[in-house]
Amino acid sequence: MIRGLGTALVLVAFVGLALWVFSPRRKKDFDEATQLPFADDPEAIRHLEQARASGSKQQ
């Protein structure tokens, strides 16, 4: 009985975490977080700004 409840609890936690991670509202936050390793690199910042500018022109 206890193992079944533990499994159900882990399943609910997994589904909740998956919904949170793949939520469209969190995409901007996660996209910004992926760029953190390059925050101190001026060349990477310039490349990112160029990519954003060309992306906004295409839309």
C-alpha positions in Angstrom: 0.0 0.0 0.0 2.8 2.5 0.9 4.8 1.6 -2.2 1.7 2.3 -4.3 1.1 5.7 -2.7 4.8 6.6 -3.1 4.6 5.6 -6.8 1.5 7.7 -7.3 3.2 10.7 -5.5 6.2 10.5 -7.7 4.0 10.2 -10.8 2.1 13.3 -9.9 5.3 15.2 -9.2 6.8 14.1 -12.5 3.7 15.2 -14.5 3.6 18.5 -12.6 7.2 19.2 -13.3 6.9 18.3 -16.9 3.9 20.6 -17.3 5.8 23.4 -15.6 9.0 22.9 -17.7 7.1 22.8 -21.0 4.7 25.6 -20.2 4.7 28.3 -23.0 4.7 31.0 -20.3 8.2 29.7 -19.1 9.8 29.7 -22.5 11.2 33.2 -22.3 12.7 32.6 -18.9 14.4 29.4 -20.1 15.6 31.0 -23.3 17.3 33.7 -21.2 18.8 31.1 -18.9 20.4 29.2 -21.8 22.4 32.4 -22.6 23.8 32.9 -19.1 27.1 31.1 -19.8 27.8 33.6 -22.6 26.9 36.8 -20.6 30.6 37.8 -20.2 31.5 37.2 -23.8 31.2 40.3 -26.0 31.4 38.4 -29.2 28.6 36.1 -28.2 26.4 39.0 -27.1 26.9 40.7 -30.5 26.0 37.5 -32.3 22.9 37.1 -30.1 21.8 40.6 -30.8 22.3 40.1 -34.6 20.2 36.9 -34.4 17.4 38.7 -32.6 17.5 41.6 -35.1 17.3 39.2 -38.0 14.6 37.2 -36.3 12.4 40.2 -35.7 12.8 41.3 -39.4 11.6 37.9 -40.6 8.4 38.0 -38.5 
